[in-house]
C-alpha cells in the first residue's frame, strides 16, 4: 500500500486477487488518517479523524 490508499478497499482487492475465502486480521502496523469504528452494542459509529501515530490499544 501507498500513502493515502484506502485500507478497506486495498484489503478487499487483496482478498479477491488471492481468492481468500475465510479471513481475519490478527494485527496491523502503520498509520491512518481516518478511522470509523462501531463498538459492540452501539448503533452509531465513532469516526476518528486525525493522524494516529500509534495503534490504539483495546482492553487496557
VMD Tcl script that draws the C-alpha trace (Angstrom):
set ca {
  {0.00 0.00 0.00}
  {0.98 3.59 -0.54}
  {0.21 6.74 1.44}
  {-3.46 7.76 1.17}
  {-4.58 4.35 -0.17}
  {-7.96 3.20 1.12}
  {-7.25 0.42 3.63}
  {-10.63 -1.31 3.34}
  {-10.61 -1.28 -0.46}
  {-6.99 -2.47 -0.58}
  {-7.86 -5.40 1.69}
  {-10.92 -6.26 -0.43}
  {-8.78 -6.20 -3.58}
  {-6.14 -8.45 -1.97}
  {-8.76 -10.96 -0.78}
  {-10.28 -11.14 -4.26}
  {-6.90 -11.34 -6.01}
  {-5.70 -14.18 -3.75}
  {-9.12 -15.93 -3.76}
  {-9.22 -15.96 0.05}
  {-12.43 -17.48 1.44}
  {-12.01 -17.15 5.23}
  {-10.17 -14.19 6.72}
  {-9.41 -12.12 9.80}
  {-6.83 -9.51 10.78}
  {-4.52 -10.57 13.61}
  {-2.61 -7.29 13.84}
  {-1.54 -4.32 11.76}
  {1.24 -1.76 11.83}
  {1.11 1.65 10.21}
  {-0.62 4.98 10.46}
  {-4.08 6.08 9.41}
  {-5.66 9.45 8.92}
  {-9.31 8.49 9.45}
  {-10.95 5.54 11.17}
  {-14.60 4.57 11.56}
  {-15.26 2.22 14.46}
  {-18.54 0.68 15.59}
  {-18.24 -0.65 19.11}
  {-20.25 -3.67 20.29}
  {-23.87 -2.93 21.24}
  {-23.72 0.52 19.60}
  {-25.86 1.65 16.68}
  {-23.79 4.70 15.71}
  {-20.16 4.51 14.58}
  {-17.41 6.64 16.06}
  {-15.28 8.48 13.49}
  {-11.69 9.35 14.38}
  {-10.16 11.98 12.11}
  {-6.51 12.77 12.78}
  {-3.13 11.24 12.15}
  {-2.82 8.33 14.55}
  {0.87 7.66 15.09}
  {0.46 4.55 17.20}
  {-2.13 1.84 17.11}
  {-4.85 2.26 19.73}
  {-4.98 -0.43 22.37}
  {-8.29 -2.04 23.11}
  {-8.97 -3.58 26.50}
  {-6.36 -1.71 28.53}
}
mol new
graphics top color blue
foreach p $ca { graphics top sphere $p radius 0.5 }
foreach p [lrange $ca 0 end-1] q [lrange $ca 1 end] { graphics top cylinder $p $q radius 0.2 }
display resetview
